[in-house]
């Protein structure tokens, strides 16, 4: 009874937070949802693995378990400061139907999230997308930019999704991406991620040249750590706050990686492939404007949500994120990645 009362009270507080009384600071987050497919075979993409007839037996029951698991995570992140995230970037979702199911879940529907999404040319049919609160982020436009690798001009992967608008009257430009995987090995595939790093930097710089006041937030599963060449060199994101100038970009998860923290297990070690990177004017803002802030009680500007229920408690993958599947065995988990988020305040 006490638990039900707490949930009801929290929902009431969150409803208030979407009714025009915005709470500061705002949360901006990213979450790789790990192969969140619907159960319908789409003949235009390679999604047969996630159908009721395949070895995984991906059916309606499992789909709704996954849906409510994701609802739980997003709601618990909202509960941290009793305010739904203003912007949520996601990856590895199949289509808009899945996105609409997420925002319609009982605990998320009070936020009245809207969706920015385009079908990407990825052969498996997985896309990136944004959820955003229209009471906080005033959308002015969005666009999907084709990811381009000069060495392989016909290479198909997820688009770079962009959207722009204002928060508290300040111009913002958001980007979410899912860079090419390390298939074949990190070194063999690195040139693809380096190309995406350069392309991302070029897009961000062009936006800031057009309007230097624009604040840029880049997020996604970049399949590289913030210390790797694609982020540190090609994109040029700096990991030390004191080195970040107004024209630069700041990668707050660099310090966390060096401290041994992570968002996923790769090659039996913790990595941070899930990144949020901000422009220098969010580090050194004009007086009275939004800036990146440390989380309550944290010494870092980046945050990783690592609730116990998100972690495998036994077996081979003990200590790492609790996945939806291990091979074809359903784990009733959440994702093989942990969510990340930052705070923007004044």
DADA-V851059 format. One line per field, one symbol per residue. ss: DSSP state (a for helix, b for strand, c for the rest). psi: psi as a letter, one per 30 degrees, with the letter a starting at -180 (. if undefined). burial: I if it has 16 or more other ideal C-beta (glycine too) atoms within 10 Angstrom, else O. A space follows every 50 residues. Layout:
ss->???
psi->???
burial->???
//
This chain:
ss->caaaaaaaaaaaaaaaaccccccccbbbbbbbbbbbcccccccccccaaa cccccccccaaaaaaaaaaaaaaaaaaaacccccccbbbbbbbccaaaaa aaacccccaaacbbbbbcccccccccbbbbbbbcccbbbbbbbbbcccca aacccccccbbbbbbbbccbbbbbbbbbcccccccaaaaaaaaaaaaaaa aaaaaaaaaaccccbbbbbbbcccccccaaaaaaacbbccaaacccccbb bcaaaaaacccccbbbccbbbccbbbbbbaaaccccccccbbbccccccc ccbbcccaaabcccccccccbcccbbccbbcccccccccbbbbbbc
psi->eeeeeeeeeeeeeeeefggfikkllkkklkkjgihilagkjjffligfei lfflefhjaeeeefeeefeeeeeeeeeefeghkkkekkkllhkeleeeee eeffkeffeffhklkjkkklgkefgklllkkkjffejjkfllkkkkkkje fifgkkakljkkklalkhfkkkjkkkljlklgkfleeefefeeeeeeeee eeeeeeefeejffkkkjklljfgllffleeeeeeegkkfkeffjlefakk jffeeeefggllflkkhhlklifjlkkllfffeillkglklklklkglgl flkkjhkeffkkflaegkflkjlekjbgjkfhadlglkllllkja.
burial->OOOOOOOOOIIOOIOOIIOOOOIOIIIIIIIIIIIIIIIOOOOOIOIOOI IOOOOIOIOOOIIOOIIOIIIIIIIIIIIOIOIIIIIIIIIIIIIOOIIO IIIOIOIIOIIOIOOIIOOIOIOIIIIIIIIIIOIIIOOOOIOIOOIOIO OOOOOOIIIIIIIIIOIIOIIIIIIIIIIIOIOOOOOOIIIIIIIIIIII IOIIOOIIOOOOOIIIIIIIIIIIIIIIOIIIOIIIIIIOOOOIOOOIII IIIIIIIOOOIIIIIIOOOIIIIIIIIIIIIIIOIOOOIIIIIIIOOOOI IIIIIOOOOIIIOOOOIOOIIIIIIOOOOIOOIIIIIIIIIIIIOO
//
